[in-house]
Amino acid sequence: MIFLIQQTLLYAVPLMIVALAGCFAERSGIINLALEGIMIFGAFIGVLFIRTMQTNETYLAAKAAGDWMTLQGLELLAMLAAAVMGAIFSLLLSFASINLRADQTIGGTALNLLAPALVLFFIRIIANQNTLQMATGDSASWFMLKKSTFGVDKSVEWGFFKELLLNKAYLATYVCILLFIILSIILYKTRFGLRLRSCGENPQAADSLGINVYKMRYAGTTISGALAGMGGFVYALTTANCSSNGDVAGFGFLALAVMIFGNWKPLNIAFASLLFGLFKCIASAYTSLDINGDGIYALAQLGISSHLYRMLPYIITLLVLAFTSKRSRAPKAEGIPYEKGQR
C-alpha cells in the first residue's frame, strides 16, 4: 500500500503543479495550451543543470560522503533553474497574446511544436544522442530520500507515515505540494489573486478600477510558465530517471484535463490529480503493484493486455471530460484579447 501511494504521488504531483499553472494563466484571461511545451523545456533545463553541476568537485565530494543536504540543495537549484527558464519561455506566449493580440490557441500550439524540436536540437549538440541523461548515477542514488539519509539503520522499522513520507521519496515532491498550497492561498485569499481573477472575468471592469490588465495577464502567464517548467523537471526527475528526450508523455495535456475537471479550483484540482495519478501509476507499474502486501501481483495476473493498462489514463481522461465538461465554468474572458478602452 505504501508503494502504491508513493508511486501515485510521483505522478500526481507534477500533474497538480502544472494544472495549477494552467489555472493561473486562465484565471488572468490567457489560455495556456503551451503547458506541454513548457514542461518539455523545463525538464531539459533541469536535467542539463544537474548534468553540468555533477562535474563540480563539491557535489562529487558530497555524493561520496553521503552529504544529503548538499545533494538536496542541488535538486532545489535545478527546480529553480527550470522554473526561471519556463517563465522566460512563456513570455513568448504572453507577448503574442497580449501585445500582438494573436490567437492564444494557435500561439500555445506553436510553442508545443517549438519546444520538443528545440530541445532535441540542443540535446544532439550537447550529448550527440537523442536523450540527455545525468553524467553519473541515476536520480534515485543521488536524490531519493532513504533511511540512511537521516542516519537511521536500514534494518530499523519506521511507522507507516515515516515510511510513506521519508523513505524512497523525493524532496521535490513535497516542495511542489507546499508551493501548491501557498499559491492556492495567494490566488484566492489575497488582493493580488483577486485582481488576477478579475482580469479573467471582466477585464473592462478591472481596468475601470485602476488595475493594469496587461501587467496582471503577464504576471499570470509568467507564474504559469514557472510552475510548468518546474513541473516538467519534477516529472523528469521522479518518473524518467532525470532524463530529457523532448517528451513528457502528454502530461501537459493531462494537466489541462485535470484543470478542467477541477473546474479551475485548486482543491478540486488536487483531488483530480490524485485520481489521474493513480491511473497513471497503475498503467506504469501494474506488474509490480502488490496492493495487499502479500507478495501477489494481482493486476499482472489478470491476463489483461499491457497496452490497455498504458491506455488507461487517457481513456479515463476522455470519459471524465465527456461527462464533466458541460458543468465546468471557465473564466468568462479567457482567450479574448483585451483592448484598453473597449467596452
C-alpha positions as CSV (number, residue, x, y, z in Angstrom):
1,M,0.0,0.0,0.0
2,I,2.9,2.4,0.8
3,F,4.4,1.7,-2.6
4,L,1.1,2.4,-4.3
5,I,0.6,5.7,-2.5
6,Q,4.3,6.8,-3.2
7,Q,4.0,6.0,-6.8
8,T,0.7,7.7,-7.1
9,L,2.2,10.9,-5.6
10,L,5.1,10.7,-8.1
11,Y,2.7,11.0,-11.0
12,A,0.0,13.2,-9.3
13,V,2.3,16.0,-8.0
14,P,3.7,17.1,-11.4
15,L,0.1,17.0,-12.8
16,M,-1.1,19.0,-9.8
17,I,1.5,21.8,-10.1
18,V,1.1,22.0,-13.9
19,A,-2.7,22.1,-13.6
20,L,-2.3,25.0,-11.2
21,A,0.0,26.6,-13.7
22,G,-2.8,26.5,-16.3
23,C,-5.2,27.8,-13.7
24,F,-3.1,30.9,-13.0
25,A,-2.9,31.7,-16.7
26,E,-6.6,31.1,-17.5
27,R,-7.7,33.0,-14.4
28,S,-5.9,36.0,-15.8
29,G,-7.6,35.6,-19.2
30,I,-4.8,33.8,-21.2
31,I,-5.4,30.2,-22.5
32,N,-2.1,28.4,-21.9
33,L,-2.2,25.4,-24.2
34,A,1.6,25.5,-24.2
35,L,1.9,23.6,-20.9
36,E,3.2,20.5,-22.6
37,G,5.9,22.5,-24.4
38,I,7.0,24.4,-21.3
39,M,7.2,21.2,-19.4
40,I,9.5,19.7,-22.1
41,F,11.7,22.8,-21.9
42,G,11.7,22.9,-18.1
43,A,12.7,19.2,-18.0
44,F,15.6,19.8,-20.4
45,I,16.9,22.8,-18.4
46,G,16.7,21.0,-15.1
47,V,18.4,17.8,-16.4
48,L,21.1,20.0,-18.1
49,F,21.7,21.9,-14.8
50,I,22.1,18.6,-12.9
51,R,24.4,17.1,-15.6
52,T,26.6,20.2,-15.6
53,M,26.8,20.5,-11.8
54,Q,27.7,16.8,-11.3
55,T,31.1,17.6,-12.6
56,N,31.6,20.1,-9.8
57,E,34.1,18.8,-7.2
58,T,31.9,20.0,-4.3
59,Y,28.9,17.9,-5.4
60,L,31.1,14.8,-6.2
61,A,32.6,15.0,-2.7
62,A,29.1,15.4,-1.2
63,K,27.9,12.3,-3.1
64,A,30.9,10.3,-2.0
65,A,30.5,11.4,1.7
66,G,26.7,10.9,1.6
67,D,26.0,14.6,2.3
68,W,22.3,14.5,1.5
69,M,21.8,18.2,2.4
70,T,24.1,19.4,-0.3
71,L,22.5,17.0,-2.8
72,Q,19.0,18.2,-1.9
73,G,20.3,21.7,-2.4
74,L,21.4,20.8,-5.9
75,E,17.9,19.3,-6.5
76,L,16.2,22.6,-5.4
77,L,18.6,24.7,-7.5
78,A,17.7,22.6,-10.6
79,M,14.0,23.2,-9.8
80,L,14.6,26.9,-9.6
81,A,16.5,26.9,-12.9
82,A,13.7,25.0,-14.6
83,A,11.2,27.5,-13.2
84,V,13.1,30.5,-14.3
85,M,13.6,29.2,-17.9
86,G,10.0,28.1,-18.0
87,A,8.9,31.6,-17.1
88,I,11.1,33.1,-19.8
89,F,9.9,30.6,-22.4
90,S,6.3,31.5,-21.5
91,L,7.0,35.2,-22.3
92,L,6.7,34.2,-26.0
93,L,3.1,33.3,-25.4
94,S,2.5,36.4,-23.3
95,F,3.9,38.7,-25.9
96,A,1.9,37.1,-28.7
97,S,-1.3,37.0,-26.8
98,I,-1.2,40.4,-25.0
99,N,0.9,42.7,-27.2
100,L,0.1,41.2,-30.6
101,R,-3.4,40.1,-29.7
102,A,-2.7,36.8,-31.6
103,D,-5.0,33.8,-31.3
104,Q,-4.0,32.2,-28.0
105,T,-4.8,28.6,-29.1
106,I,-2.6,28.9,-32.1
107,G,0.2,30.5,-30.1
108,G,0.2,27.8,-27.5
109,T,0.1,25.1,-30.2
110,A,3.1,26.8,-31.9
111,L,5.1,26.6,-28.6
112,N,4.2,23.0,-28.2
113,L,5.7,22.3,-31.6
114,L,8.7,24.5,-31.0
115,A,9.8,23.1,-27.6
116,P,10.5,19.4,-28.5
117,A,12.3,20.4,-31.7
118,L,14.4,23.0,-29.9
119,V,15.2,20.6,-27.0
120,L,16.1,17.7,-29.3
121,F,18.3,20.1,-31.3
122,F,20.2,21.1,-28.1
123,I,20.4,17.5,-26.9
124,R,22.0,16.4,-30.2
125,I,24.6,19.2,-29.8
126,I,25.4,18.5,-26.1
127,A,25.2,14.7,-25.9
128,N,25.3,13.6,-29.6
129,Q,22.3,11.4,-29.0
130,N,18.5,11.7,-28.6
131,T,18.4,11.6,-24.8
132,L,20.1,13.8,-22.2
133,Q,20.9,11.9,-19.0
134,M,22.8,12.5,-15.8
135,A,26.6,12.5,-16.0
136,T,26.9,9.8,-13.4
137,G,24.5,7.6,-11.5
138,D,20.7,7.9,-11.5
139,S,18.1,10.1,-9.8
140,A,17.4,7.6,-7.0
141,S,21.0,7.2,-5.9
142,W,21.5,11.0,-5.9
143,F,18.3,12.5,-4.7
144,M,15.9,9.9,-3.3
145,L,15.3,10.2,0.5
146,K,16.2,6.9,2.3
147,K,16.6,5.8,5.9
148,S,20.3,6.3,5.6
149,T,19.7,9.9,4.6
150,F,18.5,10.6,8.2
151,G,21.2,8.5,9.8
152,V,18.8,5.5,10.5
153,D,19.9,1.9,10.1
154,K,18.1,0.2,7.2
155,S,17.0,-2.6,9.5
156,V,15.1,-0.2,11.7
157,E,11.3,-0.3,11.1
158,W,9.6,3.1,10.8
159,G,6.0,3.8,11.4
160,F,3.5,4.0,8.4
161,F,3.7,7.7,7.9
162,K,7.5,7.9,8.2
163,E,7.9,5.1,5.7
164,L,5.4,6.9,3.4
165,L,6.9,10.4,3.7
166,L,10.6,10.0,4.3
167,N,11.7,6.7,2.8
168,K,12.1,6.2,-1.0
169,A,10.6,9.7,-1.8
170,Y,11.9,12.9,-3.4
171,L,12.2,16.2,-1.6
172,A,10.9,17.8,-4.9
173,T,7.5,16.1,-4.4
174,Y,7.0,17.9,-1.0
175,V,8.3,21.2,-2.2
176,C,5.7,21.1,-5.0
177,I,2.9,20.3,-2.6
178,L,4.0,23.2,-0.3
179,L,4.1,25.5,-3.3
180,F,0.7,24.3,-4.4
181,I,-0.8,25.2,-1.0
182,I,0.9,28.6,-0.8
183,L,0.0,29.6,-4.4
184,S,-3.6,28.4,-4.0
185,I,-3.9,30.7,-0.9
186,I,-2.4,33.6,-2.9
187,L,-4.8,33.1,-5.8
188,Y,-8.0,33.0,-3.6
189,K,-7.1,34.8,-0.4
190,T,-5.0,37.9,-1.4
191,R,-5.5,41.2,-3.2
192,F,-3.2,40.1,-5.9
193,G,-5.2,36.9,-6.5
194,L,-8.5,38.9,-6.6
195,R,-7.1,41.3,-9.2
196,L,-5.7,38.5,-11.3
197,R,-9.1,36.7,-11.3
198,S,-11.0,39.9,-12.1
199,C,-8.9,40.2,-15.3
200,G,-10.1,36.8,-16.4
201,E,-13.7,37.5,-15.6
202,N,-14.3,41.1,-16.6
203,P,-11.1,43.0,-17.7
204,Q,-13.1,46.2,-18.6
205,A,-14.4,46.4,-15.0
206,A,-10.9,45.7,-13.6
207,D,-9.4,48.4,-15.8
208,S,-12.1,50.9,-14.6
209,L,-10.9,50.3,-11.0
210,G,-7.3,51.2,-12.0
211,I,-6.0,47.6,-12.4
212,N,-3.4,47.2,-15.2
213,V,-4.9,44.3,-17.1
214,Y,-1.8,43.8,-19.3
215,K,0.5,43.6,-16.3
216,M,-1.8,41.1,-14.5
217,R,-2.0,38.9,-17.5
218,Y,1.7,39.0,-17.9
219,A,2.1,38.1,-14.2
220,G,-0.4,35.2,-14.5
221,T,1.2,33.7,-17.6
222,T,4.7,34.1,-16.2
223,I,3.8,32.3,-13.0
224,S,2.1,29.7,-15.1
225,G,5.3,29.2,-17.1
226,A,7.5,29.0,-14.0
227,L,5.2,26.3,-12.5
228,A,5.0,24.3,-15.7
229,G,8.8,24.4,-16.1
230,M,9.2,23.2,-12.6
231,G,6.6,20.5,-13.1
232,G,8.4,19.3,-16.2
233,F,11.7,18.9,-14.3
234,V,10.0,17.2,-11.4
235,Y,8.4,14.8,-13.9
236,A,11.8,14.1,-15.4
237,L,13.4,13.6,-12.0
238,T,10.9,11.3,-10.4
239,T,9.5,9.3,-13.3
240,A,12.0,9.5,-16.1
241,N,15.2,8.9,-14.1
242,C,16.3,12.5,-14.5
243,S,16.5,12.3,-18.3
244,S,15.2,14.5,-21.1
245,N,14.3,13.4,-24.6
246,G,11.8,16.1,-25.8
247,D,8.8,14.3,-24.4
248,V,6.8,14.3,-21.2
249,A,4.2,11.6,-22.1
250,G,1.4,14.0,-22.7
251,F,1.5,15.3,-19.1
252,G,0.9,18.9,-20.2
253,F,-2.4,17.9,-21.9
254,L,-3.4,15.7,-19.0
255,A,-2.8,18.7,-16.7
256,L,-5.2,20.7,-18.8
257,A,-7.8,17.9,-18.4
258,V,-7.2,17.9,-14.6
259,M,-7.7,21.7,-14.6
260,I,-11.0,21.5,-16.5
261,F,-12.2,18.5,-14.4
262,G,-11.2,20.5,-11.2
263,N,-13.3,23.5,-12.5
264,W,-10.3,25.9,-12.2
265,K,-10.3,25.5,-8.3
266,P,-7.2,24.4,-6.5
267,L,-8.8,21.9,-4.1
268,N,-10.7,20.2,-6.9
269,I,-7.5,20.1,-8.9
270,A,-5.7,18.4,-6.1
271,F,-8.3,15.6,-5.9
272,A,-8.4,15.3,-9.7
273,S,-4.6,15.0,-9.8
274,L,-4.6,12.2,-7.3
275,L,-7.3,10.3,-9.4
276,F,-5.3,10.7,-12.6
277,G,-2.1,10.0,-10.8
278,L,-3.5,6.7,-9.5
279,F,-4.4,5.5,-13.0
280,K,-1.1,6.6,-14.4
281,C,0.6,4.7,-11.6
282,I,-1.4,1.6,-12.4
283,A,-0.5,2.0,-16.1
284,S,3.2,2.2,-15.5
285,A,3.7,-0.2,-12.6
286,Y,0.9,-2.7,-12.8
287,T,3.4,-5.6,-13.0
288,S,5.0,-4.7,-9.6
289,L,2.0,-3.5,-7.7
290,D,1.5,-5.5,-4.5
291,I,-1.7,-3.9,-3.2
292,N,-2.3,-6.3,-0.3
293,G,1.3,-6.7,0.7
294,D,1.1,-10.5,0.3
295,G,3.6,-10.8,-2.5
296,I,0.9,-11.4,-5.1
297,Y,0.8,-9.1,-8.1
298,A,-2.9,-9.3,-8.7
299,L,-3.1,-6.9,-11.6
300,A,-0.3,-8.7,-13.5
301,Q,-2.2,-12.0,-13.1
302,L,-5.5,-10.8,-14.7
303,G,-4.2,-11.5,-18.2
304,I,-5.1,-8.0,-19.5
305,S,-3.0,-6.7,-22.3
306,S,-0.3,-4.3,-21.2
307,H,-1.5,-1.9,-24.0
308,L,-4.8,-1.5,-22.2
309,Y,-3.1,-0.5,-19.0
310,R,-1.0,2.1,-20.8
311,M,-4.1,3.5,-22.5
312,L,-6.0,3.6,-19.1
313,P,-5.1,7.2,-18.0
314,Y,-6.0,8.6,-21.4
315,I,-9.3,6.7,-21.6
316,I,-10.2,7.9,-18.2
317,T,-9.3,11.5,-19.3
318,L,-11.7,11.2,-22.2
319,L,-14.5,9.7,-20.1
320,V,-14.2,12.3,-17.3
321,L,-14.1,15.2,-19.7
322,A,-17.1,13.9,-21.7
323,F,-19.2,13.7,-18.5
324,T,-18.0,16.7,-16.6
325,S,-17.1,19.4,-19.2
326,K,-20.6,20.7,-19.5
327,R,-20.7,21.6,-15.8
328,S,-17.3,23.3,-16.0
329,R,-17.3,27.1,-15.7
330,A,-14.3,28.7,-17.4
331,P,-13.3,32.3,-16.7
332,K,-15.6,34.4,-18.9
333,A,-12.9,36.5,-20.6
334,E,-10.3,33.7,-21.2
335,G,-9.0,33.7,-24.7
336,I,-10.4,37.1,-25.5
337,P,-7.7,39.7,-26.4
338,Y,-8.1,42.8,-24.3
339,E,-8.0,46.3,-25.8
340,K,-7.9,49.2,-23.5
341,G,-11.0,51.5,-23.8
342,Q,-13.1,48.8,-25.5
343,R,-16.5,48.2,-23.9
